[in-house]
Amino acid sequence: MVKQTAGRDGLGDFAPEFARLNDDVLFGEIWSREDKLSLKLRSIVTVSALIGKGIVDNSLEYHLASAKNNGVTRDEMAEILTHIAFYAGWPNAWAAFKMAKKVYKDEQAADEHGGFFGQGEFNSEYAKYFTGKSYLKPLTDPKETVFIANVTFEPKCRNNWHIHNAKKGGGQILICVDGEGIYQEWDKPARHLKAGDVVTIPAGVKHWHGAAANSWFSHLAVEVPGDNSKTEWLEPVDENQYKNAGEVS
């Protein structure tokens, strides 16, 4: 039986019956029915319901911690919150991610990069289009939904100039999640990026993006659906272009 005293501790004098129902029924009886539903699944259901209702206060943080204690791993929680974002809304998911990072902060290795989503594997398939090493962690299946991947750049790493072509729609959205980076469109000043920044890249725009000289950098790359979408890879960003972009304040 799950022991809970939060109700009596917080409301025992003001609302003793509510406190009893919270401690003895909700947690004492419902949460203890592990023969019907495991504690891990109950935590996932509870976290999903709270975020779906826009409840991202200390009660969510408590249930995120409970989910961790009940066996929901860091990677599983990242995937759960990514999935919930499409149903509960992007702002609710961002608020939940901030709490989840706090709860799971001790599970990220000191030498691991990539932010909450993790570094992923060396991006060998596209290495010829990058200066320096990049890492890729797909978060969704492009055969089933919009493709989202976490891309991580080592310091000074950047991709070549490129264009997302499409007859209709298309383009890309970058959601910065960790470190410091740079984004630049052709014939325009560079933009410095940090966690929380969002870049909308229309189809047909020549651009590049990557890490700052002294920082790892990670962003989610969201492929915008379009007709006959295809990435056109162009020349590398040379050292002078990269240096000048890095000097922009």
Backbone hydrogen bonds, N-H to C=O, Kabsch-Sander energy under -0.5 kcal/mol:
donor,donor_aa,acceptor,acceptor_aa,energy
2,V,27,F,-0.6
4,Q,2,V,-0.5
9,D,5,T,-2.9
10,G,6,A,-2.5
11,L,7,G,-3.1
12,G,8,R,-1.2
15,A,11,L,-3.2
19,A,15,A,-2.4
20,R,16,P,-2.1
21,L,17,E,-2.5
22,N,18,F,-2.6
23,D,19,A,-2.6
24,D,20,R,-3.0
25,V,20,R,-0.9
25,V,21,L,-0.9
26,L,21,L,-2.9
27,F,22,N,-1.7
28,G,23,D,-0.9
29,E,25,V,-1.5
30,I,25,V,-2.8
31,W,26,L,-2.0
33,R,30,I,-1.6
34,E,32,S,-2.0
36,K,33,R,-1.6
37,L,33,R,-1.9
42,R,38,S,-2.4
43,S,39,L,-2.2
44,I,40,K,-2.0
45,V,41,L,-2.5
46,T,42,R,-2.4
47,V,43,S,-2.8
48,S,44,I,-2.2
49,A,45,V,-2.4
50,L,46,T,-2.5
51,I,47,V,-2.3
52,G,48,S,-2.4
53,K,49,A,-1.4
54,G,51,I,-1.6
55,I,50,L,-2.9
56,V,54,G,-1.0
60,L,57,D,-0.9
61,E,57,D,-1.5
62,Y,58,N,-2.2
63,H,59,S,-2.0
64,L,60,L,-2.5
65,A,61,E,-2.2
66,S,62,Y,-2.2
67,A,63,H,-2.4
68,K,64,L,-2.2
69,N,65,A,-2.4
70,N,66,S,-2.0
71,G,68,K,-1.5
72,V,67,A,-2.8
73,T,71,G,-0.7
77,M,73,T,-2.6
78,A,74,R,-2.2
79,E,75,D,-2.0
80,I,76,E,-2.7
81,L,77,M,-2.8
82,T,78,A,-1.8
83,H,79,E,-2.3
84,I,80,I,-2.7
85,A,81,L,-1.8
86,F,82,T,-0.6
86,F,83,H,-1.1
87,Y,84,I,-1.9
88,A,84,I,-3.5
89,G,85,A,-1.3
93,A,89,G,-1.9
94,W,90,W,-2.6
95,A,91,P,-2.2
96,A,92,N,-2.1
97,F,93,A,-2.8
98,K,94,W,-1.9
99,M,95,A,-1.4
100,A,96,A,-2.8
101,K,97,F,-2.7
102,K,98,K,-1.2
103,V,99,M,-2.2
104,Y,100,A,-2.7
105,K,102,K,-0.6
107,E,104,Y,-2.3
108,Q,105,K,-1.0
109,A,107,E,-0.6
112,E,109,A,-1.5
117,F,114,G,-0.7
118,G,115,G,-1.1
121,E,136,L,-2.0
123,N,134,S,-2.9
124,S,122,F,-2.3
126,Y,123,N,-0.6
127,A,124,S,-1.0
129,Y,126,Y,-2.1
130,F,127,A,-1.8
131,T,158,R,-3.0
132,G,130,F,-0.6
135,Y,152,T,-2.7
136,L,121,E,-3.1
137,K,150,N,-2.2
139,L,148,I,-3.0
140,T,148,I,-1.2
144,E,141,D,-2.2
145,T,141,D,-2.0
149,A,221,A,-1.6
150,N,137,K,-2.7
151,V,149,A,-0.6
151,V,219,H,-3.0
152,T,135,Y,-2.7
153,F,217,F,-3.3
154,E,133,K,-2.1
156,K,212,A,-1.6
157,C,154,E,-2.3
158,R,131,T,-1.7
159,N,209,H,-2.0
160,N,129,Y,-2.7
161,W,235,E,-2.4
162,H,207,H,-2.5
163,I,232,E,-1.9
165,N,163,I,-1.0
165,N,230,K,-2.6
167,K,227,D,-2.4
168,K,227,D,-0.7
170,G,225,P,-2.2
172,Q,201,I,-2.3
173,I,222,V,-2.2
174,L,199,V,-2.8
175,I,220,L,-2.2
176,C,174,L,-0.6
176,C,197,D,-2.8
177,V,218,S,-2.3
178,D,218,S,-1.5
180,E,216,W,-1.4
181,G,193,L,-2.1
182,I,210,G,-2.7
183,Y,191,R,-2.5
184,Q,208,W,-2.3
186,W,206,K,-2.4
188,K,185,E,-1.9
191,R,183,Y,-3.4
193,L,181,G,-3.0
195,A,179,G,-0.7
196,G,176,C,-2.8
197,D,194,K,-2.3
199,V,174,L,-2.7
201,I,172,Q,-3.2
201,I,199,V,-0.6
204,G,164,H,-1.9
205,V,202,P,-1.2
206,K,204,G,-0.5
207,H,162,H,-2.1
208,W,184,Q,-2.0
210,G,182,I,-2.1
211,A,157,C,-2.8
212,A,180,E,-2.2
215,S,212,A,-1.1
217,F,153,F,-2.0
218,S,178,D,-2.7
219,H,151,V,-2.2
220,L,175,I,-3.1
221,A,149,A,-3.1
222,V,173,I,-3.1
222,V,220,L,-0.6
223,E,147,F,-2.3
223,E,221,A,-0.6
224,V,171,G,-1.6
224,V,222,V,-0.6
227,D,168,K,-2.6
229,S,226,G,-0.7
230,K,165,N,-2.3
232,E,163,I,-3.3
233,W,231,T,-0.7
234,L,161,W,-2.8
238,D,236,P,-0.7
242,Y,238,D,-2.6
243,K,239,E,-2.8
244,N,240,N,-2.7
245,A,241,Q,-2.1
246,G,242,Y,-2.1
247,E,243,K,-1.1
248,V,245,A,-1.0
